[in-house]
Amino acid sequence: MVITVAVLLGLGLMRIKQPPLVGFILAGVIMGPTGFGFIATSDNVTALAEMGVLVLLFFIGTE
């Protein structure tokens, strides 16, 4: 469900000439604990978020 919302928001924002990453971030805010709460904060989500940040920093470092 979260991926579907992220893709739809990304495609919608591409139509108004905005980067799809903005849609992905908005989907996370809307679906996460700060929005409707479809994704609850748990240890698994926290671990995945930290791994995502590490991968992002790795890719930034390789450029």
Contacts in CASP RR format, 6 or more apart in sequence:
PFRMAT RR
TARGET T0000
AUTHOR 0000-0000-0000
METHOD contacts of the structure
MODEL  1
MVITVAVLLGLGLMRIKQPPLVGFILAGVIMGPTGFGFIATSDNVTALAE
MGVLVLLFFIGTE
1 31 0 8 1.000
1 38 0 8 1.000
2 27 0 8 1.000
2 28 0 8 1.000
2 31 0 8 1.000
2 38 0 8 1.000
2 39 0 8 1.000
5 27 0 8 1.000
5 30 0 8 1.000
5 31 0 8 1.000
6 23 0 8 1.000
6 24 0 8 1.000
6 27 0 8 1.000
6 28 0 8 1.000
9 23 0 8 1.000
9 24 0 8 1.000
9 26 0 8 1.000
9 27 0 8 1.000
10 20 0 8 1.000
10 22 0 8 1.000
10 23 0 8 1.000
10 24 0 8 1.000
10 27 0 8 1.000
11 20 0 8 1.000
12 23 0 8 1.000
13 19 0 8 1.000
13 20 0 8 1.000
13 22 0 8 1.000
13 23 0 8 1.000
13 26 0 8 1.000
14 20 0 8 1.000
28 39 0 8 1.000
29 35 0 8 1.000
30 36 0 8 1.000
31 37 0 8 1.000
31 38 0 8 1.000
31 39 0 8 1.000
32 38 0 8 1.000
32 39 0 8 1.000
33 39 0 8 1.000
33 40 0 8 1.000
33 41 0 8 1.000
39 45 0 8 1.000
END
